[in-house]
Amino acid sequence: MNVVHVTSKIPQEGLDLLIRQGYQIRTGPLSKARGAHALLCMLTDTVDEKTMDNIGPQLKVISNMAVGLDNIQIDEAIKRGISFANTPGVLTEAVAEHAVALLLAVARRIAEADVFVRAKKYKGWQADLLLGQELQGKSAGILGYGRIGSRVADILEKGFGMKVLYHDERRNEIADRNKAEYVSFEDLLRRSDVVSLHVPLLPGTRHLIGEKELGLMKKTAYLINTSRGAVVHEKALAQALRNSVIAGAGIDVFEYEPKVDALLLKEKRIVLTPHIASASKEARRAMAELAAKNIIAVLERV
Ligand code: DGY
């Protein structure tokens, strides 16, 4: 009987698909996955050479319940003939909506305003109380025009009348059709009022946004990151916020999760969320189902 090891509590719909196949489900930390034929893991599980050794040679598939695969040592899985899979598509809407929510929260100072009211500091309407910036007519710079990046572009363009600039490894036909303007990385930073990051974490994207890049951005611009924490140099970002190099940031992901850099915590003009961009009930259910289907596709392959 195939044994599936699931490393976290996931929506029951995903487990039901596996149970219906007659698989034995085991749950528990990654360290207890020995003997499993399939691993259903989370982005918080580091699945490297040592982990694969520990699970054993019967392991056929690593199914990550996430779109990012940076927690899995892919070259090692390939070397061992272990299939691996992620959950793209089903979380696009959730992550895109969260990116826009972070943008609105920072641009209209929602989190600051909430703290202000709760602290009983609201003494009456004032013409200059907690002024933010509107999005209408401004430029949105999308770094990485994939599924999520293009959906964020769509919402910002259709919902807020923003002009979309984008940068990616190559031009994107859909972006061109949508009249998004393809620009260089530097131009995107220089010209955008909002820079939203949608690139995977790869050696080439680690600390892609550091002191120099933040220095190219407009003083009035916002940085939004729902991709991976390590894409941004956090100390450089804290410094940039401190020195008003940029106007603010909305950040859902951190380099050393769950640790959040102490310097970032001190800044006011930043809205922080705990890696919840895909945390809608709809997306999480669909992610669990897709992660289960990915396992079934491999184990039932003839
Ligand atoms: C993923 O699935 O990789 C995202 O980070 C979830 O928010």
Boltz pocket constraint, residues with backbone or C-beta under 6 A from the ligand:
constraints:
  - pocket:
      binder: B
      contacts: [[A, 43], [A, 65], [A, 66], [A, 67], [A, 68], [A, 69], [A, 91], [A, 95], [A, 226], [A, 227], [A, 275], [A, 276], [A, 277], [A, 278], [A, 279]]
      max_distance: 6.0
